[in-house]
Amino acid sequence: MATQQSAASPRANRGPAAGPDNRRALIAAARQIYADAGMDAPFSAVAKRAGVGQGSLYRHFPDRTALAVAVYEENLAELEAFAQPADVTLDDLFDRVIAQATSSVGFLELIDRHRHDARVEALGARFFEVVQRLVEREQAAGRVGDHVDPGHITLATGMLASEISRTDPDQRDAVARRILTIFGDAFAPGAGRPSP
């Protein structure tokens, strides 16, 4: 009888087979914890929310940066898939960045603080590739000026995400729309001016 209860228990130790599920649970918990309490929330709270032990947390994520990188890796994989269809525009990308920044506010400061970490730099390189493909597509369609390069867009998305993170939640949508209007004007065909 006791054996049946142990086997049915959701906390039964499944050994290495539980690794991928635990990792997913930890990332989901981190999104919730740090969205609610910011990066000052105890690291241990992530394990508790995920329903896994501290050992599992540290096996998967030895520090907060590793956890933040995992969150952004998920965000980036989503962006890479999102940007594949030929009808996706830079405006669509900006909208997706706004949504991700809003749900990952607690991680933005940490990622920025560790922007020279090799793990963070690798994410930046992957994001640049997504942006480069979109810029080329948008320029070929005549929706973005030839004066725009991928570096402009990556800088713009960083500014957008940073501003979203500093804005009160009830004002984020309005602020994002104002920023996107500025971007639209700056990146439009004919908007570029020769350097003095």
C-alpha positions, 0 to 999 in steps of 0.5 A: 500500500505504501509503495502505491502511494509513493508511486502516485505521489507527484513529488516522487523522485524520478531521477534523471528522467525528471531533468527536462520537466524540472528545467521547464518548471524552474524557468516558468517559476522564475518568470512568475517570481521575478515578474512579481517581485523583481530580481531581489526575490530569493533564488530559492523561491524559484525552486519552491514555486517550481516544486523542486529541490534546491539541488535541482535548481543549482544543477540546472542554473548555478546562478541567476545569470544562467536562469536569465539566459535560459528565459531569454533563450526561450524568448529568442527561440520563439522570435526565431520561429515567429520571424520565419514566415515571409509576411512577418514585418519589423512592426510584428517583431517590435510588438513581440519584443514589447510582449516579451519585455513586459513578461520578462521585466525582472530579467532585463536589468540582470541581462544588461548587467552581464551583457559581456557574458559569453552566454548573453553575447551568444543570444545577442548574435542570434537575435542580430541574425533574426533582425538582419533577415527581417531588415533585408526582407523589409527593404526589398518590400520597400517598407524600410529605408536603405539607410537602416541597418540591423544594428539600428534595429537591435539598438532600437529593440534594446531601447524599447525593452529598457523603456518598457521595464522602467515604465509603470505597468498601466502606462506601458502600452501607451509608451510603447506606441509612442516609441513605435511611432518614432521608430516608424518615422525614423526607419521609413523609406526617405527618412534617412538624412546624410551625415553632416 
